[in-house]
Amino acid sequence: MKLRRFTVVAVAAAAVAATLNVVPASAGPTTKPADQSLRAAAARHNLYIGTAVDSTALNDAADPKYRELVKSQFSSVTAENVMKWESLEPTRGTYNWAPADELIAFAKANHQLVRGHVLVWHNQLPAWLTEGVADGSISKTELREILKNHITNVVKHFKGKIWQWDVVNEAASDPWDSPSTIHYKGFWAQNLGEGYIADAFRWARAADPKALLFYNDYNLEAFGDGGPSDKVQFIYNFVKKLKADGVPIDGIGAQGHLGTQYGNYDVFQVSDMLKRFTDLGLAAAFTEVDVRSYTATVADSNELNPRLQASAYNHSVLLQACLLNPKCLSFTLWGVSDNHSWVPTWFTDPPEGLATVYDETYQPKKAYFQLKADLFLAGPPYVQPRVPVKPNKGR
């Protein structure tokens, strides 16, 4: 997340490719694909392949392999936690910029772009904010001003260093919620109404005219029946309205958190989803890709191997769909390896894991090799160069 105008980003892509000694498509390969990095393979398409970064692991001198893989395998990085509100402003009015600034410096040193995550979300908010609203010491009018100030302060602090911002995250409910009809959910909708979404994009644009501004959510991999419980249709409708109202939104982020225990999507379902959003004039990105599995019986290789194969398939489906759409600009994995994954601590009953492309000892899995194969084998006429996108100024 860090360069600005997409004409500039295209130049950056060429620079990254040069740094990686990537051979132009017209030249014969000098290095076997299996020996090249993911970022080298993705550079053939001007596609940025990224990872969420655990800053503690990145700076752990006892675990140098983590830092090495982030540096060598990925061309973009996302802060897993250090840009969230509770981390940036744990005490009202006092910002802790240092961890996020360190990640940006790391990215700059390694010719990586930065995705900013996240400006507005109903989770991981500081206690002073949520408690102040709950006890009435922060009014709704003041809350709106606090949100505006937070977005302005954060975006201005990182101005010129962030490529894509997740401006609003997970604003829509799920069909298994009550009511099942999709609706705006969470702290911000409850206290400010749905208008906060358009406000957030306008405030972010005012603070940085050149960053790309995304709406980000999960369960966006494919449209359903188009009815009131179809989350993808709901989000499509509201981002279409944002565009019609002149709100400066540039892209849609599909998180891509999948599970091998569920029905698999196919490439064409996912590519149809992307196309319908990009036909609105939006860019697209996969922003938090991982594929988890049940782990209670994986000590048995007969149970483990099918899960690893299913994980590789699911990773591949999302990447192939992205490659098919020239406005899909980046593909970000949510974590490097299983020993630093959020999944085992979140999904405990039943236990789940195996969600990343490296195991706990940093050995690449089938999913890693499948992603690399997809990147090397893809090309014209069906996979075309990425389309440059300029930030939407609104009106």
C-alpha positions as MATLAB code, in Angstrom:
seq = 'MKLRRFTVVAVAAAAVAATLNVVPASAGPTTKPADQSLRAAAARHNLYIGTAVDSTALNDAADPKYRELVKSQFSSVTAENVMKWESLEPTRGTYNWAPADELIAFAKANHQLVRGHVLVWHNQLPAWLTEGVADGSISKTELREILKNHITNVVKHFKGKIWQWDVVNEAASDPWDSPSTIHYKGFWAQNLGEGYIADAFRWARAADPKALLFYNDYNLEAFGDGGPSDKVQFIYNFVKKLKADGVPIDGIGAQGHLGTQYGNYDVFQVSDMLKRFTDLGLAAAFTEVDVRSYTATVADSNELNPRLQASAYNHSVLLQACLLNPKCLSFTLWGVSDNHSWVPTWFTDPPEGLATVYDETYQPKKAYFQLKADLFLAGPPYVQPRVPVKPNKGR';
ca = [
       0.000    0.000    0.000;
       2.086    2.756   -0.821;
       2.454    4.378   -4.106;
      -0.037    6.793   -5.383;
      -1.333    7.329   -8.893;
      -1.506    4.168  -10.927;
       0.675    5.516  -13.678;
       3.258    5.754  -10.900;
       2.403    2.285   -9.636;
       2.967    0.848  -13.103;
       6.460    2.333  -13.050;
       6.941    0.886   -9.573;
       5.922   -2.525  -10.852;
       8.590   -2.330  -13.529;
      11.126   -1.297  -10.913;
      10.190   -4.226   -8.699;
      10.526   -6.575  -11.632;
      13.945   -5.156  -12.427;
      15.022   -5.550   -8.816;
      13.966   -9.169   -8.914;
      15.760   -9.817  -12.226;
      12.492  -10.996  -13.747;
      12.958  -11.880  -17.392;
      10.532  -10.213  -19.846;
       7.895  -12.526  -21.265;
       9.520  -12.381  -24.701;
      12.852  -13.658  -23.425;
      13.698  -17.210  -22.581;
      13.627  -18.120  -18.876;
      16.962  -18.277  -17.101;
      15.713  -19.627  -13.784;
      13.319  -22.497  -13.231;
       9.878  -21.297  -12.089;
      10.026  -23.517   -8.989;
      13.155  -21.656   -7.857;
      11.664  -18.168   -8.210;
       9.664  -16.297   -5.593;
       5.956  -15.570   -5.630;
       6.696  -11.893   -6.133;
       8.878  -12.633   -9.143;
       6.151  -14.788  -10.665;
       3.466  -12.157  -10.006;
       5.618   -9.378  -11.465;
       5.060  -10.915  -14.920;
       1.480   -9.658  -14.654;
       2.157   -6.376  -12.798;
       0.186   -8.079  -10.023;
       1.223   -7.398   -6.438;
       1.248  -10.454   -4.212;
       1.212   -9.617   -0.541;
       0.938  -10.837    3.013;
      -0.408   -9.586    6.313;
       2.549   -8.939    8.607;
       2.729   -9.731   12.316;
       5.064   -6.963   13.506;
       6.168   -8.930   16.574;
       7.242  -11.867   14.416;
       8.866   -9.536   11.887;
      11.102   -8.087   14.589;
      11.833  -11.350   16.426;
      15.590  -11.887   16.198;
      15.105  -15.508   17.249;
      12.891  -16.153   14.229;
      14.749  -14.720   11.201;
      12.979  -16.983    8.687;
       9.723  -15.061    9.057;
      11.381  -11.777    8.120;
      13.252  -13.409    5.266;
      10.067  -14.807    3.716;
       8.162  -11.526    4.018;
      11.059   -9.790    2.299;
      11.717  -12.310   -0.452;
       8.292  -13.713   -1.375;
       5.973  -10.701   -1.347;
       5.747   -7.407   -3.227;
       3.182   -5.807   -0.902;
       2.495   -5.915    2.824;
      -0.504   -5.248    5.051;
      -0.277   -4.422    8.748;
      -2.096   -7.247   10.510;
      -2.836   -5.152   13.601;
      -0.604   -2.101   14.058;
      -2.753    0.246   11.945;
      -6.009   -0.640   13.714;
      -7.513    2.037   15.942;
      -6.852    0.350   19.299;
      -3.164    0.044   18.363;
      -2.710    3.508   16.883;
      -4.624    5.505   19.526;
      -4.872    3.440   22.728;
      -5.285    6.645   24.752;
      -7.440    9.431   23.389;
      -5.330   11.999   21.584;
      -2.089   10.027   21.934;
      -0.970    8.113   18.858;
       1.528    5.274   18.775;
       2.885    5.509   15.239;
       6.166    3.672   15.744;
       5.172    0.041   14.900;
       3.348    1.052   11.720;
       6.146    3.410   10.707;
       8.635    0.543   11.152;
       6.604   -1.672    8.821;
       6.463    1.061    6.196;
      10.223    1.562    6.449;
      10.720   -2.191    6.019;
       8.489   -2.158    2.945;
      10.317    0.783    1.413;
      13.686   -0.891    1.950;
      12.411   -4.017    0.193;
      10.616   -2.324   -2.721;
       7.162   -3.308   -1.455;
       3.859   -1.447   -1.584;
       1.706   -1.098    1.541;
      -2.018   -1.737    2.003;
      -3.362    0.323    4.918;
      -5.675   -1.712    7.160;
      -8.026   -0.367    8.465;
      -9.585    3.088    8.979;
     -13.167    2.233   10.041;
     -14.157   -1.106   11.574;
     -16.444   -2.078   14.434;
     -13.787   -4.351   16.013;
     -10.478   -3.568   17.739;
     -11.608   -0.118   18.805;
      -9.997    1.517   21.854;
     -11.850    1.161   25.141;
     -11.978    4.926   25.687;
     -14.110    5.225   22.546;
     -16.596    2.395   23.018;
     -16.960    2.999   26.762;
     -17.428    6.716   26.212;
     -20.308    6.078   23.819;
     -21.817    3.450   26.133;
     -21.825    5.702   29.215;
     -22.980    8.787   27.316;
     -19.839   10.836   27.847;
     -19.332   10.838   24.066;
     -22.390   12.085   22.176;
     -23.340   11.006   18.657;
     -22.348   14.433   17.339;
     -18.965   14.203   19.032;
     -18.522   10.618   17.835;
     -18.843   11.692   14.214;
     -16.220   14.372   14.757;
     -13.932   11.842   16.468;
     -14.239    9.523   13.478;
     -13.485   12.344   11.049;
     -10.442   13.391   13.070;
      -9.162    9.823   13.307;
      -9.405    9.208    9.563;
      -7.840   12.581    8.800;
      -4.975   12.163   11.271;
      -4.140    8.613   10.217;
      -4.340    9.157    6.466;
      -2.334   12.385    6.654;
       0.331   10.731    8.800;
       0.857    8.023    6.180;
       0.178   10.251    3.168;
       2.246    9.232    0.164;
       3.211    5.912    1.752;
      -0.004    3.913    1.367;
      -1.043    2.378   -1.950;
      -4.508    1.072   -0.982;
      -6.527    1.920    2.139;
      -9.228   -0.358    3.513;
     -11.393    2.633    4.386;
     -14.478    0.773    5.663;
     -14.352   -2.870    6.726;
     -17.185   -5.387    7.175;
     -20.123   -3.003    7.291;
     -22.661   -5.616    6.154;
     -24.326   -8.407    8.126;
     -24.461  -12.102    7.197;
     -27.418  -14.243    6.119;
     -27.147  -16.313    9.313;
     -27.603  -13.199   11.462;
     -30.997  -12.188   12.772;
     -32.724  -10.894   10.743;
     -31.359  -12.855    7.784;
     -32.012   -9.917    5.463;
     -28.635   -8.253    4.907;
     -28.315   -4.913    6.677;
     -25.691   -2.475    7.932;
     -24.253   -3.762   11.192;
     -21.852   -2.859   13.951;
     -20.816    0.007   16.201;
     -20.680    2.706   13.541;
     -23.976    1.925   11.841;
     -25.721    1.674   15.211;
     -24.428    5.046   16.357;
     -24.074    7.099   13.161;
     -26.300    5.383   10.599;
     -25.165    4.167    7.192;
     -24.079    7.651    6.133;
     -20.774    7.149    7.938;
     -19.571    5.036    4.983;
     -19.746    7.834    2.412;
     -18.349   10.278    4.974;
     -15.364    8.012    5.649;
     -14.415    7.835    1.968;
     -14.739   11.591    1.514;
     -12.635   12.308    4.607;
      -9.971    9.822    3.493;
      -9.842   11.346    0.008;
      -9.474   14.850    1.438;
      -6.530   13.650    3.525;
      -4.740   11.870    0.650;
      -5.777   12.606   -2.941;
      -3.591    9.831   -4.367;
      -4.214    6.695   -2.266;
      -6.651    4.115   -3.619;
      -9.700    3.768   -1.358;
     -11.333    0.355   -0.876;
     -14.399   -1.126    0.760;
     -13.358   -4.483    2.288;
     -15.471   -7.470    3.419;
     -15.614  -11.257    3.761;
     -17.936  -13.762    2.039;
     -17.692  -11.838   -1.223;
     -16.430  -14.681   -3.385;
     -19.586  -15.185   -5.453;
     -23.081  -13.782   -5.929;
     -26.005  -15.797   -4.576;
     -29.589  -15.611   -5.720;
     -29.694  -11.819   -5.729;
     -32.320  -11.778   -2.981;
     -32.451  -10.023    0.400;
     -30.069  -12.542    2.008;
     -27.421  -12.295   -0.724;
     -24.579  -10.391    0.941;
     -22.634   -9.893   -2.287;
     -25.684   -8.382   -3.976;
     -26.228   -6.063   -1.005;
     -22.648   -4.809   -1.162;
     -22.819   -4.483   -4.942;
     -25.939   -2.338   -4.596;
     -24.485   -0.031   -2.001;
     -21.107    0.509   -3.698;
     -22.979    1.174   -6.943;
     -24.940    3.852   -5.089;
     -21.746    5.291   -3.616;
     -20.367    5.635   -7.138;
     -23.607    7.200   -8.377;
     -23.507    9.696   -5.496;
     -19.972   10.790   -6.387;
     -18.326    9.173   -3.369;
     -14.591    8.707   -4.041;
     -14.413    4.909   -3.764;
     -11.782    3.238   -5.960;
     -12.025   -0.467   -5.233;
     -13.650   -3.495   -3.664;
     -11.648   -5.799   -1.414;
     -12.758   -9.424   -1.168;
     -11.083  -10.924    1.865;
     -11.051  -14.548    0.710;
     -11.216  -16.366    4.073;
     -12.238  -19.859    2.960;
     -12.549  -23.300    4.588;
     -11.990  -26.710    3.045;
     -15.039  -28.077    4.897;
     -17.384  -25.915    2.838;
     -18.524  -26.217   -0.765;
     -15.849  -25.000   -3.146;
     -16.317  -22.098   -5.548;
     -15.128  -22.423   -9.114;
     -13.014  -19.899  -10.993;
     -15.874  -18.653  -13.142;
     -18.165  -17.932  -10.185;
     -15.461  -15.820   -8.592;
     -14.418  -14.119  -11.824;
     -18.066  -13.191  -12.462;
     -18.183  -11.532   -9.049;
     -15.045   -9.520   -9.784;
     -16.240   -8.510  -13.237;
     -19.568   -7.231  -11.985;
     -17.784   -4.971   -9.495;
     -15.088   -3.825  -11.917;
     -17.769   -3.089  -14.525;
     -18.892   -0.371  -12.111;
     -15.524    1.298  -12.675;
     -13.924   -0.114   -9.520;
     -10.600   -1.824   -9.034;
     -10.560   -5.128   -7.137;
      -8.224   -6.958   -4.785;
      -8.144  -10.118   -2.736;
      -7.092   -8.781    0.625;
      -6.975  -11.493    3.329;
      -6.708  -14.881    1.636;
      -6.367  -18.013    3.736;
      -7.978  -21.457    3.626;
      -8.536  -23.162    6.963;
      -9.287  -26.813    7.747;
     -10.445  -28.910   10.666;
      -7.347  -30.160   12.456;
      -8.535  -32.681   15.066;
      -7.574  -35.698   12.915;
      -4.787  -34.357   10.707;
      -2.112  -36.452   12.433;
      -3.431  -39.151   10.085;
      -1.923  -38.504    6.637;
      -5.104  -39.868    5.073;
      -6.897  -36.893    6.651;
      -4.132  -34.316    6.152;
      -3.405  -34.812    2.461;
      -6.948  -34.150    1.187;
      -7.059  -30.957    3.252;
      -3.783  -29.720    1.805;
      -5.005  -30.479   -1.698;
      -8.319  -28.723   -1.074;
      -6.457  -25.725    0.315;
      -4.308  -25.544   -2.815;
      -7.440  -25.708   -4.983;
      -9.187  -22.907   -3.098;
      -6.131  -20.636   -3.173;
      -5.830  -21.326   -6.891;
      -9.470  -20.506   -7.638;
      -9.147  -17.035   -6.127;
      -5.844  -16.295   -7.843;
      -7.002  -17.509  -11.250;
     -10.127  -15.362  -10.976;
      -7.948  -12.377  -10.107;
      -5.650  -13.047  -13.059;
      -8.639  -13.164  -15.390;
      -9.612   -9.605  -14.438;
      -7.062   -6.922  -15.373;
      -8.509   -4.600  -12.728;
      -7.664   -7.065   -9.945;
      -4.550   -5.297   -8.714;
      -3.310   -7.331   -5.765;
      -3.615  -10.704   -4.055;
      -2.803  -10.694   -0.336;
      -2.404  -13.754    1.889;
      -3.515  -13.308    5.483;
      -0.333  -14.476    7.132;
       2.889  -16.169    6.122;
       2.918  -19.417    8.082;
       0.765  -21.564   10.350;
       2.759  -20.675   13.480;
       1.709  -17.031   13.065;
      -1.864  -17.532   11.846;
      -4.913  -16.044   13.554;
      -7.026  -19.109   12.722;
      -6.122  -21.560   15.541;
      -6.805  -18.952   18.228;
     -10.133  -17.889   16.698;
     -11.595  -21.201   15.529;
     -11.306  -23.532   18.498;
     -14.524  -25.555   18.623;
     -13.852  -27.595   16.585;
     -10.175  -26.712   16.188;
      -9.126  -25.330   12.822;
      -5.803  -24.378   11.265;
      -3.524  -25.160    8.304;
      -4.697  -21.865    6.797;
      -1.517  -20.426    5.253;
       0.834  -21.481    2.446;
       3.755  -22.313    4.768;
       3.608  -24.807    7.629;
       4.818  -24.157   11.191;
       8.426  -24.896   10.218;
       8.240  -22.582    7.183;
       8.066  -25.385    4.674;
       5.988  -24.442    1.614;
       2.775  -26.403    1.130;
       0.930  -27.510   -1.991;
      -0.931  -24.195   -1.979;
       2.340  -22.264   -2.313;
       3.422  -24.251   -5.345;
      -0.046  -24.054   -6.895;
      -0.080  -20.264   -6.620;
       3.354  -20.091   -8.210;
       2.316  -22.436  -11.008;
      -0.782  -20.352  -11.715;
       1.331  -17.204  -11.935;
       3.854  -18.732  -14.308;
       1.398  -20.555  -16.519;
      -1.037  -17.655  -16.922;
      -0.776  -15.242  -19.825;
      -2.450  -13.854  -22.940;
      -4.958  -14.015  -24.446;
      -7.107  -14.586  -21.353;
      -4.853  -12.946  -18.790;
      -4.149   -9.380  -19.828;
      -1.919   -6.684  -18.296;
      -3.292   -4.883  -15.223;
      -5.305   -1.753  -16.022;
      -3.954    1.405  -14.334;
      -6.444    3.046  -11.956;
      -6.422    6.673  -10.869;
      -7.963    7.738   -7.529;
     -11.590    8.810   -7.748;
     -11.890   12.488   -6.808;
     -15.668   12.370   -6.247;
     -17.707   15.467   -6.782;
];
